[in-house]
Amino acid sequence: MSLLEVEGLSARHGLLNAVREMSFSVADQQVVAIVGANGAGKTTLLRTIAGAHPAAGGTITFDGLDITRMPAHRRVREGIALVPEGRRLFSELTVEENLRVAGRRARPGPWNVGSVLDAFPMLTPLRDRRAANLSGGQQQVTAIARALMTNPRLLIVDEVSLGLSPTAVDTVYAGLGRLRDAGATLILVEQDLRRALSFAGHVLCVLEGRVVLAVPAGDLTREQVTEAYFGLQSSEPR
């Protein structure tokens, strides 16, 4: 059975249908990259899965439990953690304080300050630095580490590399690679097609609120993703 099942999911912003009857599944320990142009509905989809945005229709099932109407804080307890676009760290707190705040109501599991710093060793010399004084890449790594402190079964990261330098992106993906290799279940929104295809095991391409391509990354070419990305093919999933 899949860890996450999304069936006919719809979500709106007022009269705008941002997510239109999307259906897909994510298996345990699978890494899924979601790609698509700005305004395709990617962020709304992630926020709806995490409980930060209400569903207008369809169902979300997590490990067999219908969580469609479950509030966000209960989804965290069930094991879903979202790293939102923009990071949203507590800017006046240090790196370690940001981690400890997230860990106060964590699920039981292996992640604590020590194990998180082991997974992201670049944060160790920064643990006493205020989040406001971090670079963009350091903030992104801290945001991912903070999400891990809740001991999630599903980690969702929105806009992994947006606004980061190439060196910072390499640093972020080095940490994500450690999580992937340890068997984490990940959903990533990524604008960089090369990164998405090389890192994830499965790719979803979203266009105008719909999934138009859903296949293993190894079966894809960049040209196929580009065609789906810009709506140059049939809207049926391949």
BELMO-V38143 format. One record per helix or strand of 3 or more residues. SS is the DSSP state (alpha for helix, beta for strand). FROM is the first residue (numbers start at 1). TO is the last residue. Records with the same first field share a line. If there is no record, write none. Layout:
BEGIN
SS=FROM-TO + FROM-TO
END
This chain:
BEGIN
beta=4-13 + 16-26 + 31-35 + 57-62 + 80-83 + 154-157 + 186-189 + 202-207 + 210-216
alpha=42-50 + 72-78 + 95-103 + 113-119 + 121-126 + 131-133 + 136-148 + 166-181 + 193-199 + 217-219 + 222-229
END
